[in-house]
Amino acid sequence: MFLSISEALESIVSTVEQALGPLANLKIEGVHVRDIIIQLVSTIILFLVVRFFLWKPITNILEKRREAIDKSLEEASVARENAKQIEAELSTELSNAKMQIKELLDKAEKDGNARREEIIKDAKEEAKRRLDNLELELQQEKKNMEKEIRQEIVDIAFAAAEKIVAKEINHDKYLNVVEDILKEANS
């Protein structure tokens, strides 16, 4: 039942050769099998050491890194949403500001038009008042001229009458007569 090590190795070699099929022509010797088994055992031990001593710390580091990246992505998503919200608010405020500016410009235009109309109205009233004053002055001047002309006519008439009659004429008496004649001439 117990085989020696060399017999066991030979048995393993034959089993491996049978399992290899067409690769059996490689002629694996017992030394090679021993080397392969040592390498397999070393690989399994190395795998177990890496698995228990390095895998978990590396996995933890990678998990923490993944969580940090996820957190950064979430923060970026929140920041993007905040930026969109702020952009919408700014857009609303901009449109409100444009409307207020338009209202102010419309009001300023209305006020300007009203002021212009007021200035034009005041200028027309001033021109009419000056024209009326000028007309009153002209009428007064006309009356003064008519008085002066009447007075000159009276003076000329008295001078002519004095020469014609060659005697002293009562100035007040004939003044009334001349004025009556002038009134009849004007009517």
PyMOL commands that set and color helices and strands:
alter all, ss='L'
color gray80, all
select helices_A, chain A and resi 5-26+30-165+171-186
alter helices_A, ss='H'
color red, helices_A
deselect
rebuild
show_as cartoon
